[in-house]
Amino acid sequence: TGVQTCALPICFRSNMALKDTLRLAVIAIGAISVAAAEIALYGLVSLLRPIVGENRVRLIKSYIMGVYLRFVRFFMSDFKLILTGDLDKIEETKNKRSFFIVNHQTELDWIFSCYFLQMFGKESDFSAVMKGSLGKVPILGYVVQDLNMCLLDRHWETDQKHFKHFLERFVTHPCPECVFLCPEGTTITHSSHAKSVAYAARTHRPQFEHVLLPRSTGLAFIVKELREWEKKTGETVYLYNTTMQFEGYSGEICGDSNYERQVDVSFPSFDNTFWNRIPVKCHLHVEVVPLTSLVSEGAHDLDQVNKEVETWLDRKWEEKEAELEYFTKHQTYDAQWTRNQRVEEFNWTHRLRDVVPCLGVLAAGLLTDVCLWKGVRGIL
């Protein structure tokens, strides 16, 4: 009897280990196959530039990237996105050029931000302000640069040039883009929060417990440059001021090494969402304002614009802080923030819908691979 009771857990663990291994193998094979197919197709599209033109090439590449995001999302757990705020204004401005700013709660913020765009049919029409180190990653670095992601060195002398080049392509993109920008600069962790509080104390700015102090220089430069462009073109660029939080949040700040948590153990993370597949409920509140409304007409040079943008950000982050404190007690935003609401669930129905374009791109990519391989063999 003793042997049997001891063997059962061992057998159970073995079966679980085998199941996890098979699942990992299937995911790895699928990921490598789709990545290889999309890279081949991506490269082929670049060769078509003299034939179809620069604008069509940019549109096709953006579409391929949007399809790849759907492929990534296919493997994550089910989730519910509760969208509140200026829903009518989002619908009105979804086909305008825009910037999307959000508090940085987890390493998976970008997945839920992209899904927000898909809810309004815009998932392929996005860009982002990112760390420059991502541009050095093999293959991925080329893709993010080619897609006009703004890669920053965190040295203003060079970053100013990066922003300038980025905005030149932003205003000429054939399909209006939404640009993800995180004013906090990094995920809130023990060390980043401590640095934020210390800097706020030195500069006499607000100190927060649920968010990091936002940085203003980059956004101020964008506002200043696009204000001149708006005057010339008559177009309006919009800002989606977004607050993100997840049910189960108690106010705990994660650790520095692997974003570990002791209390909010079901909080979205790569392990919880892609491996343990713990369902997620994401609350997203969006305020829509014209980008240049952040500053007055009297602010002309960058220092003046930066000061007014900093003041605006501090005020908005104080609102986020208050709402996130309310969230720790009620697991939702207050009644004023939730007056308008739209709920969408990501489940197997959505996965099946998303897999159709993924299979199409995969087939096109594999066909490209075969043609290229036959061409190379013919030459050899």
N, C-alpha and C positions, 0 to 999 in steps of 0.2 A: 504493500500500500504506500509505503514511504517513497518507493521509487516512482510509482505512478503519479503521486501528487507533486513530486519534484519535476517530472518530465513534462507535465502539461504546460507549465509556463514556458519551458524551454522550447517546446514544439510551437507554442503560440508566438513566441518571439521570432522563431525561425520563419514561420509563415509570414509574419508581418515584415521581417527583413527582406524576404523574397518578393513580397508584394511591392515594397518600397523600391527595391532594386529594379524590378520590371517597369514600374511607373517612371522611374528616373530615366531608364533606357529609352522608353517610348518618347518621353518629352525631349530628351537630348537628340534622338534621331530626327524627330519632327522639327526641332529648332534649327538644327544644322541644315536639313534639307531646304526648309523655307528660306533661311538666311542665304544659303548658296544660290538658290533660284532668284531671290530678289536682288542680290548683288550683281548677278549676271545680267538680269533685266535692267537694273539701274545703269550698269555700264553701257549696255546697248543703246539705251535712251540718250545717253550723252553723245554717242556717235551720230545720232539722228539730228543733231542741232542744225547742221547746214541745210537739211531737207525740210524740217517742220518749223524751224525757228526757235529762238531763245525762250519766248513766252510759253509755247506749248511744252517745251522740255521741262521748264520749271513746274508747270501744272502737273505733268505726268509724274515727275519725281515726288512732288508733294503727295500725290495720290498713293504712290507706292509706299511712302512712309506711313501714311494713314492706315493702309491695309496691314502693315507690319505691326502697328500698335494694336489693331484688332486681334491679330494672331497672338500677341503677348497676353492680352486680356483674356483670351480663350481659356488659359490655364489657371486663372485665379479663381478664388472662391466667389460664390454668389454675393451680391451686395445690393443695397438699396440706397439710392441717392435722393435726399430730400432737399429740393431746391426752393429757396425762399428769396424774397426781395423784389427787385424791379423786373418782374417777369415780362411785362408788356414792353418795357424799354429794351430788354434783351432781344425780343422778337423784332423790334423796330430797327435795331442797330446791328443785327447779326451779320449783315452783308457790308458792314463798314469796317475800315481799318481800326484796330483796337489794341489795347494793352490790358493784361489780366494780372493783377497783383493779389497776392494771397499770403497769409501767415504760413510759416513752414513747420508743420507739426510732425511729419513723418517722411521717410525716404520714398514713400509711395504717393505723395501729393500729386505728382504729375499724371499718374494714371487716372485719378478721379477728375482732375482738371481737363484732361483730354476727353473723358467721357461726357463732361459738361458740354464740350464743343460738339460731340456727336449728337447730343440731344437736339441740337439746332442745325444739324447737317453740315458742320464746319470742321470735322475732325482732321481733314487733310490740309486745312488752311491755317496752319499754326507755325510759329517760330518760338524761340526762347532765348533768354539771356542766361548763359551758362558759364561754368568755370572753364578757363582756358585749357586746363589739363586734359579735358575730354577730347580736345582737338588733336591730341597726340596719340590717342588710342588707335591701333591699327584698324583700318576699314571704317570703324565708327567715326573716327576723327575726320576722314575725308567726307563722309556722308553729312555730318552735322555742319561742316563748313560749306559744303555745296548747297545745302538747304537754307543757307543764310541764317544759321544760328549765330548769335552774337557771343563770341568767346572772350572772356575777360581775364587779364593778368593780375588784376587788383593793384595796379599801379596807374594812377590817373593819367600820367603823361602818355602812356600807350593806350589805355582804355578809351580815352577820348577819341583817338583815331579809329579804334574798333567800332565805337558807337557811330561815328560819322559814316564809315563804310556801310555799316549795317542799315542805317536809316536811308541811305541812298538806294539800297536794294528794296527796303521795306516799302517805300512810296512808289516804286515802279513795278511791284509784283502784280502780275495780271489778275490775281484773285485776292481781294483784301484779306490780309492775315490778322490773326489774333496772336499777340506776343506774350508769352508767360514771363513774368518778371517778379522775383522775390526780393522785396526791399530788405528783408532780414538777412539775406546773404547765405544763410546756412540753417540746418535743422536745429531746433531748440534742444539742447542737451545740458548736462550739469555745467560743463566748462563754458559753452557758448552763452548760457544764461548768466553765469557769474561775470563774464567779461562785459556783457550787455549792461548789467546793473552797475558795475564799476564805472563804465564809460558814461552812463546816464548821470551818475552822481557827480562826475567831474565836469560835465558840460551843462548841468542844471536842466536836464531833460527828464521826462517821466520814467519811472522805474516800474517794470512789469513783472508779473509772476507767471503769466500764461503765454506770453509772446516775447519776442526779442525786439529791442529798439530798432526801428527801421532806418536804413541808410537813404539819403536823399539825393546825393550828387548825380548818380546815373539817371534817375528819373527826371531831375531838374534839367539836365542837358537835353534829354529827349523832348521835354515840354518846350524848351527854348527853341530848339531846331524845328520842331513840327509846327510851332505857332507861326513861324515865317512861311512855312510850306502851305499851311491852311489859308493864309492871307492871299497867296498867289493862286491857289487852285480853287478856293471856295469850298473845299471838302472839310469835314469834321472828323477828327480821330477821337474815339471814346475810350474811357477807362472803366474796367470792371473791377471795382473794389470788392474783393471777395474774402469772406471769413469761412474757414473750414474747420470742422471738428467731427469726432467720431463718438458714437454712443459707447459707453463704458469708460469714458474719460473722467478721471477723478481729480485731475490737476497735477498728476505725477509727471515729473520731468525725467526723460529717459537717460540712460548712461551714455558714456562717450565711445566705448569700444565697438559694441554691436547694437547700439540703441536698445539695450536691455531694460526691462521694466520688472519691478517686484510686485506692483499692485495691479496696474492695468495690463495684465498678462495677455489679454486677448486683443490688444491694440494692433491695428494694421502694421505689419512688417512683412519682409520677404518670406520669412519662415511661416508666419501665421496665415498669410494670404495665399501664397503659392504652394506651400507644402502641407501645413496643417488644415488649410482650407476653412478657416473660421469665418463665418458670414460677417459682413461689414455693413454698418448703417452710417452713411456719411451725410452730414448736414452742411450744406453749402448756401451761404447767404451772399447775394450779389447786389451791390449798389452801382448803378450806371450813371456816369457823369461825363461831360465833354472833358477831354484831357487838359485842354488849356484853361479850363475854369479853375484849376488849382491855383493860378496866380493872377495878380491884377495886371491891368494894362500898363501900369506905371513901372513894373519890374522889367528892366531891359537887359542888364548884364547878368552873367551867370551867377554871381554872388547874390544878387537880389532875388533872382528866380529860385535859387537853392534855398534861401532863407524862408521864402513863402511855401515852397514845397515841403520843407522840413516841418514847418508849423502845421500844415495840412495833414501830413503823415502822422505826426504826434497826436493830433486830435482824433484821427480815425483809428489809430492803434489804441487809444484810450477807450474808444467805443468797443473795439474787439476785446480788450481786456475785461471790460465790464460784462459783456455777453458771455465770454468763456467762463467767468466766475459763476454767472447764472447757470451755465450749462453743467457745471460740476454738481449742482444741486438738483437740476430738473431734467438733464439729458436732452435738452432742446433749447432753442433760443427763446427770448421773451415774446409776449403776445404781439408787440408792435413789429418785430422782425418776421413773425410767421403769419402775418395776415394773408399774404399771397403765397401759395404753396403749390409745388408740382412734385409728384413722387414718381420715380421710375425705378424699376427693379431689373437688375442684370441677372439672368438665369439661363437655363438651357435654350429657351426660345431665342434669346438674344445671341447666344453662342452660335446657334445654327444659322441665324441671319448673318452673323459676322463671318462665318466660315466660307460663305459663297465667294466673296471677292478674294479671300485668301487662297482658295483653290484655283481661282482664275489666274491670279498672279503666279502661283506656284507652277501651274501648267505652262504659262507663257515663259517663265524662267527656265523650267526644265527643257522646253523646246529650244530655247536659246542656247542652253548648255550643250545639247545634242548637236545642234547646227555648228556651233563653234568647234566642238570636238571633232566632228567630221571634217570641218574645214582645215583644222590643224593637221589631222591625219593625212588629208589629201596633199597638203603642202609637203609633209615629211615623206 
